[in-house]
Amino acid sequence: MGKEYNKLVRDRIPEIIRQSGSKCETAVLSNTEYCQALRVKLIEEAKEVAEAEGEDLITELADLYEVIDALIASYGIKGDRVLNAQAKRRETRGGLRKKLCC
């Protein structure tokens, strides 16, 4: 019996699992399930970023970006709205560049 993931995976992961000789059953999530799975995946990837070092940090950040991009698309949010909100927050609240701890 193969490993059971029971979580949202990248589109090519089932194919890669099958090519390795393992079995992989898939299901297509409803939009509601997909949005919830993305939120769970966001936390999973954020934890992996927090634990990563060196070159692994780049890979984990790329995975985090992928989830953020999918969340933005799944909610029908225009990408520039997020960037504009980020700029506004930076203007009103500041960024994180001063490395302040309070």
C-alpha positions as CSV (number, residue, x, y, z in Angstrom):
1,M,0.0,0.0,0.0
2,G,1.3,3.4,-0.9
3,K,1.6,6.5,1.3
4,E,-1.6,8.4,1.8
5,Y,-1.2,12.1,1.5
6,N,-4.8,13.3,1.7
7,K,-3.8,16.9,1.0
8,L,-3.6,19.4,-1.8
9,V,-0.6,18.7,-4.0
10,R,0.9,20.3,-7.0
11,D,-0.7,19.3,-10.3
12,R,2.1,17.0,-11.5
13,I,2.7,15.2,-8.1
14,P,0.2,12.3,-8.9
15,E,2.0,11.7,-12.2
16,I,5.4,11.7,-10.4
17,I,4.2,9.3,-7.8
18,R,2.9,6.9,-10.4
19,Q,6.1,7.1,-12.4
20,S,8.0,6.0,-9.3
21,G,5.9,2.8,-9.3
22,S,3.6,3.8,-6.4
23,K,-0.2,4.0,-6.5
24,C,-1.9,7.4,-6.3
25,E,-5.6,8.0,-6.1
26,T,-6.8,11.6,-6.8
27,A,-10.0,13.6,-6.3
28,V,-10.9,17.0,-7.7
29,L,-12.0,19.3,-4.9
30,S,-15.0,21.6,-5.0
31,N,-14.2,25.3,-5.0
32,T,-15.1,25.5,-1.3
33,E,-12.9,22.5,-0.5
34,Y,-10.1,23.9,-2.7
35,C,-10.1,27.3,-0.9
36,Q,-10.0,25.5,2.5
37,A,-7.2,23.2,1.3
38,L,-5.2,26.2,0.1
39,R,-5.5,27.8,3.5
40,V,-4.2,24.6,5.1
41,K,-1.4,24.4,2.5
42,L,-0.5,28.0,3.3
43,I,0.2,27.2,6.9
44,E,2.1,24.0,5.9
45,E,4.3,25.9,3.5
46,A,4.9,28.8,6.0
47,K,6.1,26.3,8.6
48,E,8.4,24.8,6.0
49,V,9.8,28.3,5.2
50,A,10.3,28.9,8.9
51,E,12.4,25.7,9.2
52,A,14.4,26.0,6.0
53,E,18.0,27.1,5.6
54,G,20.3,27.9,2.7
55,E,19.1,26.9,-0.7
56,D,16.1,25.0,0.7
57,L,14.8,28.4,1.8
58,I,14.5,29.5,-1.8
59,T,12.6,26.4,-2.7
60,E,10.2,26.7,0.2
61,L,9.6,30.4,-0.5
62,A,8.8,29.4,-4.1
63,D,6.2,26.9,-2.8
64,L,4.8,29.5,-0.5
65,Y,4.5,31.9,-3.5
66,E,2.7,29.2,-5.4
67,V,0.1,28.8,-2.7
68,I,-0.4,32.6,-2.4
69,D,-0.8,32.9,-6.2
70,A,-3.4,30.1,-6.1
71,L,-5.3,31.7,-3.2
72,I,-5.4,35.0,-5.1
73,A,-6.7,33.3,-8.2
74,S,-9.2,31.1,-6.4
75,Y,-10.8,34.1,-4.8
76,G,-10.8,36.1,-8.0
77,I,-8.6,38.8,-6.6
78,K,-6.6,40.8,-9.1
79,G,-2.9,40.6,-8.3
80,D,-2.5,44.3,-8.4
81,R,-5.0,44.7,-5.6
82,V,-2.8,42.7,-3.2
83,L,0.3,44.7,-4.3
84,N,-1.6,48.0,-3.8
85,A,-2.8,46.9,-0.4
86,Q,0.8,45.9,0.5
87,A,2.1,49.3,-0.6
88,K,-0.7,51.1,1.4
89,R,0.1,49.1,4.5
90,R,3.8,49.8,4.1
91,E,3.0,53.5,3.8
92,T,0.7,53.7,6.8
93,R,2.3,51.1,9.1
94,G,5.8,50.8,7.7
95,G,7.6,47.8,6.4
96,L,9.8,45.3,8.1
97,R,13.1,46.6,6.9
98,K,14.2,48.3,10.1
99,K,14.3,44.9,11.9
100,L,12.4,46.4,14.9
101,C,11.2,44.3,17.8
102,C,8.8,45.8,20.4
